[in-house]
Amino acid sequence: MIDGELKARAEKYLKLEEEALLKISIAVPADSSLYTIAEDFMRMAKDYYSDAKSFIAKEDYINCISAVNYSYGWLDAGVRLGILSGSGDHRLFVHYR
């Protein structure tokens, strides 16, 4: 029963992350000194997301959930800092107010 719950959560979080990755973009101009930092945030998020997908394929739900949450954290932190844009989606991202 626990494995079923973990699998369901892992799938749910991966689906949310996929939605977030489709909405996210770099918010600072390419000539800004913050652009390379924004690129790094995006790369980290995508790398952790890729790891999460590898873990779920191996039925390693705990590490999948951990990796997808790290991925989401990079995106959310970038939006909160203002270097990434969450397209105004307050459901998916914590925006600075």
N, CA, C and O of each residue as an XYZ file, in Angstrom:
388
protein
N       0.820     -1.201      0.000
C       0.000      0.000      0.000
C       0.863      1.264      0.000
O       0.559      2.228     -0.703
N       1.936      1.255      0.788
C       2.795      2.439      0.853
C       3.435      2.714     -0.507
O       3.516      3.869     -0.923
N       3.894      1.668     -1.210
C       4.489      1.864     -2.531
C       3.494      2.510     -3.489
O       3.870      3.361     -4.295
N       2.236      2.112     -3.406
C       1.204      2.694     -4.262
C       1.013      4.170     -3.986
O       0.843      4.963     -4.912
N       1.041      4.542     -2.718
C       0.916      5.949     -2.347
C       2.135      6.750     -2.814
O       1.994      7.864     -3.320
N       3.315      6.185     -2.644
C       4.531      6.869     -3.091
C       4.534      7.052     -4.602
O       4.904      8.111     -5.109
N       4.120      6.017     -5.312
C       4.063      6.100     -6.777
C       3.091      7.198     -7.208
O       3.397      7.985     -8.104
N       1.927      7.249     -6.574
C       0.925      8.264     -6.915
C       1.460      9.672     -6.649
O       1.251     10.578     -7.455
N       2.140      9.854     -5.533
C       2.713     11.172     -5.222
C       3.816     11.541     -6.209
O       3.885     12.675     -6.683
N       4.673     10.577     -6.513
C       5.757     10.834     -7.465
C       5.175     11.253     -8.820
O       5.655     12.208     -9.430
N       4.161     10.553     -9.284
C       3.532     10.889    -10.566
C       2.879     12.271    -10.511
O       2.971     13.045    -11.464
N       2.221     12.574     -9.393
C       1.570     13.877     -9.222
C       2.598     14.999     -9.271
O       2.399     15.997     -9.965
N       3.705     14.839     -8.531
C       4.721     15.883     -8.486
C       5.427     16.050     -9.829
O       5.759     17.169    -10.221
N       5.656     14.945    -10.532
C       6.261     15.041    -11.862
C       5.345     15.800    -12.824
O       5.812     16.597    -13.638
N       4.049     15.547    -12.726
C       3.094     16.237    -13.595
C       3.096     17.743    -13.305
O       3.075     18.552    -14.233
N       3.121     18.115    -12.028
C       3.191     19.541    -11.668
C       4.475     20.177    -12.182
O       4.466     21.304    -12.679
N       5.574     19.447    -12.057
C       6.863     19.979    -12.516
C       6.864     20.155    -14.027
O       7.393     21.146    -14.532
N       6.283     19.216    -14.751
C       6.179     19.349    -16.208
C       5.398     20.608    -16.574
O       5.780     21.346    -17.482
N       4.299     20.844    -15.858
C       3.495     22.042    -16.088
C       4.316     23.301    -15.791
O       4.275     24.271    -16.548
N       5.050     23.275    -14.698
C       5.874     24.428    -14.315
C       6.962     24.694    -15.358
O       7.201     25.845    -15.723
N       7.610     23.653    -15.829
C       8.680     23.824    -16.816
C       8.154     24.402    -18.131
O       8.885     25.092    -18.841
N       6.903     24.128    -18.453
C       6.319     24.697    -19.671
C       6.016     26.189    -19.517
O       5.976     26.917    -20.509
N       5.806     26.643    -18.297
C       5.458     28.044    -18.048
C       6.655     28.930    -17.730
O       6.593     30.145    -17.918
N       7.719     28.349    -17.262
C       8.852     29.129    -16.758
C       9.703     29.688    -17.899
O       9.849     29.066    -18.952
N      10.251     30.859    -17.666
C      11.183     31.442    -18.639
C      12.135     32.372    -17.884
O      11.882     32.752    -16.741
N      13.214     32.719    -18.540
C      14.176     33.642    -17.948
C      13.590     35.050    -18.036
O      13.129     35.479    -19.094
N      13.614     35.758    -16.911
C      12.964     37.069    -16.819
C      13.924     38.243    -16.992
O      13.479     39.378    -17.159
N      15.209     37.996    -16.956
C      16.171     39.092    -17.062
C      16.723     39.155    -18.487
O      16.773     38.140    -19.180
N      17.137     40.345    -18.922
C      17.680     40.484    -20.274
C      18.972     39.679    -20.460
O      19.720     39.453    -19.509
N      19.212     39.258    -21.685
C      20.388     38.445    -22.000
C      21.697     39.169    -21.693
O      22.710     38.519    -21.431
N      21.695     40.494    -21.719
C      22.924     41.235    -21.439
C      23.086     41.577    -19.955
O      24.027     42.272    -19.572
N      22.169     41.089    -19.129
C      22.251     41.319    -17.685
C      23.262     40.364    -17.054
O      23.444     39.234    -17.507
N      23.910     40.846    -16.002
C      24.844     39.966    -15.275
C      24.097     38.829    -14.578
O      24.711     37.829    -14.204
N      22.795     38.967    -14.401
C      21.993     37.924    -13.762
C      21.551     36.830    -14.740
O      21.032     35.795    -14.322
N      21.754     37.058    -16.029
C      21.293     36.090    -17.024
C      21.963     34.728    -16.842
O      21.292     33.698    -16.903
N      23.270     34.712    -16.622
C      23.953     33.419    -16.454
C      23.490     32.714    -15.176
O      23.459     31.485    -15.115
N      23.134     33.494    -14.167
C      22.601     32.893    -12.939
C      21.230     32.284    -13.223
O      20.935     31.179    -12.768
N      20.397     32.994    -13.969
C      19.080     32.474    -14.344
C      19.225     31.195    -15.175
O      18.483     30.233    -14.978
N      20.171     31.194    -16.093
C      20.425     29.987    -16.892
C      20.826     28.823    -15.995
O      20.399     27.689    -16.212
N      21.645     29.106    -14.992
C      22.078     28.067    -14.062
C      20.893     27.521    -13.267
O      20.796     26.312    -13.058
N      19.993     28.398    -12.822
C      18.797     27.941    -12.115
C      17.978     27.015    -13.011
O      17.506     25.969    -12.566
N      17.815     27.403    -14.272
C      17.053     26.573    -15.225
C      17.746     25.225    -15.437
O      17.095     24.180    -15.454
N      19.070     25.260    -15.597
C      19.811     24.016    -15.819
C      19.673     23.086    -14.621
O      19.444     21.887    -14.784
N      19.811     23.633    -13.426
C      19.684     22.815    -12.221
C      18.292     22.199    -12.130
O      18.151     21.019    -11.810
N      17.272     22.994    -12.408
C      15.893     22.486    -12.361
C      15.701     21.362    -13.368
O      15.110     20.330    -13.050
N      16.195     21.562    -14.566
C      16.035     20.537    -15.612
C      16.843     19.286    -15.299
O      16.389     18.172    -15.561
N      18.031     19.459    -14.741
C      18.848     18.291    -14.373
C      18.177     17.465    -13.273
O      18.123     16.238    -13.354
N      17.668     18.147    -12.245
C      16.977     17.417    -11.177
C      15.698     16.766    -11.692
O      15.346     15.667    -11.263
N      15.002     17.434    -12.606
C      13.802     16.850    -13.211
C      14.168     15.587    -13.992
O      13.471     14.576    -13.909
N      15.245     15.651    -14.735
C      15.720     14.476    -15.475
C      16.055     13.330    -14.524
O      15.729     12.174    -14.790
N      16.709     13.667    -13.413
C      17.011     12.651    -12.394
C      15.721     12.036    -11.856
O      15.625     10.819    -11.691
N      14.734     12.886    -11.584
C      13.456     12.398    -11.052
C      12.812     11.406    -12.020
O      12.283     10.376    -11.601
N      12.858     11.720    -13.313
C      12.284     10.808    -14.309
C      13.045      9.483    -14.349
O      12.443      8.426    -14.541
N      14.352      9.537    -14.169
C      15.144      8.304    -14.125
C      14.782      7.472    -12.902
O      14.667      6.250    -12.987
N      14.603      8.134    -11.768
C      14.250      7.418    -10.546
C      12.873      6.762    -10.656
O      12.696      5.626    -10.216
N      11.901      7.459    -11.232
C      10.566      6.866    -11.319
C      10.571      5.673    -12.272
O       9.836      4.707    -12.069
N      11.399      5.745    -13.307
C      11.507      4.618    -14.236
C      12.065      3.379    -13.539
O      11.782      2.249    -13.937
N      12.860      3.608    -12.495
C      13.438      2.499    -11.719
C      12.558      2.129    -10.524
O      12.928      1.291     -9.701
N      11.376      2.775    -10.442
C      10.443      2.571     -9.327
C      11.059      2.966     -7.984
O      10.712      2.409     -6.943
N      11.967      3.923     -8.023
C      12.590      4.481     -6.827
C      11.843      5.781     -6.509
O      12.297      6.880     -6.829
N      10.682      5.614     -5.869
C       9.760      6.731     -5.675
C      10.265      7.761     -4.664
O      10.017      8.955     -4.827
N      10.956      7.319     -3.640
C      11.490      8.257     -2.645
C      12.482      9.213     -3.297
O      12.375     10.427     -3.118
N      13.442      8.686     -4.047
C      14.430      9.549     -4.701
C      13.801     10.368     -5.823
O      14.258     11.478     -6.101
N      12.765      9.845     -6.472
C      12.042     10.614     -7.484
C      11.420     11.843     -6.846
O      11.577     12.957     -7.347
N      10.715     11.643     -5.740
C      10.067     12.758     -5.049
C      11.116     13.767     -4.569
O      10.918     14.976     -4.682
N      12.213     13.272     -4.042
C      13.282     14.172     -3.585
C      13.829     14.999     -4.738
O      13.976     16.215     -4.614
N      14.128     14.356     -5.850
C      14.710     15.062     -6.995
C      13.725     16.071     -7.597
O      14.116     17.183     -7.953
N      12.465     15.687     -7.709
C      11.490     16.614     -8.300
C      11.269     17.810     -7.381
O      11.026     18.918     -7.861
N      11.349     17.607     -6.080
C      11.207     18.735     -5.163
C      12.412     19.668     -5.221
O      12.252     20.881     -5.086
N      13.601     19.137     -5.417
C      14.768     19.991     -5.632
C      14.587     20.798     -6.921
O      14.859     21.998     -6.957
N      14.129     20.128     -7.969
C      13.889     20.804     -9.236
C      12.913     21.955     -9.069
O      13.160     23.068     -9.533
N      11.811     21.676     -8.407
C      10.786     22.698     -8.190
C      11.329     23.840     -7.334
O      10.995     25.005     -7.551
N      12.151     23.499     -6.380
C      12.752     24.523     -5.526
C      13.595     25.505     -6.314
O      13.552     26.706     -6.047
N      14.365     25.017     -7.286
C      15.174     25.909     -8.115
C      14.273     26.861     -8.894
O      14.559     28.056     -8.980
N      13.183     26.337     -9.462
C      12.273     27.189    -10.222
C      11.607     28.223     -9.320
O      11.574     29.412     -9.635
N      11.086     27.757     -8.209
C      10.374     28.652     -7.299
C      11.304     29.730     -6.743
O      10.905     30.887     -6.620
N      12.525     29.361     -6.412
C      13.487     30.346     -5.910
C      13.811     31.371     -6.991
O      13.909     32.565     -6.708
N      13.974     30.914     -8.218
C      14.256     31.835     -9.320
C      13.126     32.814     -9.562
O      13.365     33.991     -9.831
N      11.891     32.332     -9.469
C      10.734     33.215     -9.622
C      10.687     34.210     -8.469
O      10.464     35.403     -8.676
N      10.896     33.718     -7.275
C      10.863     34.584     -6.088
C      11.937     35.675     -6.167
O      11.707     36.808     -5.745
N      13.106     35.330     -6.708
C      14.190     36.303     -6.866
C      13.949     37.278     -8.021
O      14.552     38.350     -8.074
N      13.068     36.898     -8.939
C      12.770     37.744    -10.081
C      13.644     37.493    -11.296
O      13.569     38.238    -12.273
N      14.472     36.456    -11.253
C      15.311     36.142    -12.417
C      14.613     35.179    -13.377
O      15.002     35.063    -14.539
N      13.585     34.493    -12.889
C      12.753     33.632    -13.724
C      11.325     34.153    -13.673
O      10.900     34.740    -12.678
N      10.598     33.931    -14.750
C       9.197     34.334    -14.798
C       8.316     33.095    -14.743
O       8.508     32.137    -15.492
N       7.364     33.137    -13.853
C       6.378     32.065    -13.745
C       5.098     32.396    -14.475
O       4.057     31.790    -14.223
N       5.168     33.348    -15.374
C       4.025     33.783    -16.181
C       2.841     34.207    -15.320
O       1.689     34.062    -15.727
N       3.127     34.731    -14.130
C       2.069     35.207    -13.247
C       1.228     34.120    -12.614
O       0.178     34.407    -12.038
N       1.673     32.874    -12.710
C       0.898     31.751    -12.171
C       1.165     31.592    -10.676
O       2.192     31.047    -10.272
N       0.230     32.072     -9.867
C       0.377     32.004     -8.409
C       0.022     30.627     -7.863
O       0.285     30.345     -6.694
N      -0.563     29.777     -8.676
C      -0.848     28.402     -8.249
C       0.431     27.571     -8.279
O       0.654     26.746     -7.393
N       1.262     27.782     -9.281
C       2.473     26.989     -9.436
C       3.699     27.590     -8.745
O       4.606     26.863     -8.341
N       3.722     28.907     -8.613
C       4.927     29.569     -8.119
C       4.612     30.563     -7.012
O       3.530     31.148     -6.969
N       5.585     30.744     -6.114
C       5.474     31.754     -5.069
C       6.090     33.035     -5.627
O       7.307     33.132     -5.784
N       5.259     33.993     -5.919
C       5.732     35.265     -6.465
C       5.985     36.246     -5.340
O       5.291     36.244     -4.324
N       6.983     37.081     -5.535
C       7.258     38.147     -4.586
C       6.189     39.211     -4.734
O       5.861     39.609     -5.851
N       5.643     39.673     -3.629
C       4.588     40.701     -3.695
C       5.049     41.970     -3.064
O       4.302     42.947     -3.023
